[in-house]
Amino acid sequence: MGRSTMAIIFLLTVSLWHHGFAQEKKLDSLIVAYSSITGNRAPFWIAKELGLYEKYGLDVKLVNIAAGSVSLTALLAGNVHLTTDSSSGVVAAAARGAPIVTVSSNGALPYQFVALASIKSTDDLKGKIVGSSRIGAGTDFLLRRILAKIGLTPGKDVSLIPTGVSESDKRLQLMFQGKIDATIGEADKVFQIVEIGAQKLTVLGEPKDFGVAAPGSEINTSRQVIKELRPRLKAFFMAYCEAIALGRRNRELAYQIYRKYMRLPNNPKLLDFTYRAQLLDAIPAKPWPREDSVQASIEDLRGSIAKLETMKVGDFVDASLIRELDQEGFFARLEKP
């Protein structure tokens, strides 16, 4: 029996189990919003497919809200309980008084700064158009950090424009349509276009190559939700962290998830690259809030939000849920075969 067949049988068996489990026990509801269909959402989907939410007493509804500002508004309105957003949106909202806090992370997204094939190096970017997603989004601030490091000023040396497109594969297509000359793309999307689509482009570097922090997908909630629904949040992160552990150990399971939720073709090279870039390398086994990402966002926004001059990372982060799991030995138990 092949690994793929075994993975399918495993999924079906667990699905039947958690259906019966849900009927026996009343589950607590939790609504989780994520902002894009990307490989680092795999733990959310693995937990759903394997019934891990039900295992820890939850009825979790996953909703896709593309714009970070909309998901944070939904969080403040009580329509969702957890969101995934770049730290820049959270820092901006919290600095202006919103009771939002980062409690965990999907990890640093494996971004690459890419350009049309005719652009051979960052020196060739002068006079070109660089496209971000939206003004104030994580990609917008990342590009500003990179451009500053290479000595290019937006509005003077290059044009930095918001495309309004949050999905990196769609921004990459804007390059080939001649609408922009460079952008930020996730490594697996770049791999898919180059290796599978046989299109040419230039990878100018990764954030670390320019000495800047890569934005990630931070997991956030409100202070009210932490106060009122703390046991549910803790249960969610137990399911989420178990899903990370299972996904990291079971390559075939991850492949099944990527084919179903991301609709990736059954291409071994692409599936393996996505698995390594997004699940093994990007998502930490212990998903602590990324303080370096929050700090970078504070620095990015200080010029426009005066209050940030007196604020620090601790004002935007609450790591108590992950810390509690760690102190209870939860991660150590997950590491056992």
Buried (B, 14 or more C-beta within 10 A) or exposed (E): EEEEEEBBEBBEEBEEBBEEBBEEEEBBEBBBBBBBBBBBBBBBBBBBBBBBBBBBBBBBBBEEBBBBBBBBBBBBEEEBBBBBBBBBBBBBBBBEEBBBBBBBBBBBBBBBBBBBEEBEEBEBBEEBBBBBBBEBBBBBBBBBBBBEBBEBEBEEBBBBBBBBBBBBBBBBBBBBEEEBBBBBBBBBBBBBBBEBEEBEBBBBBBBEEBEBBBBBBBBBBBEEBBEEBEEBBBBBBBBBBBBBBBBBEBBBBBBBBBBEBBEBEEBEEBBBBBBBBBBEEBBBEBBBBBBEBBBBBBBBBBEEBEEBEEBEBEBBBBBBBBEEBBEEEBBEEBEEE
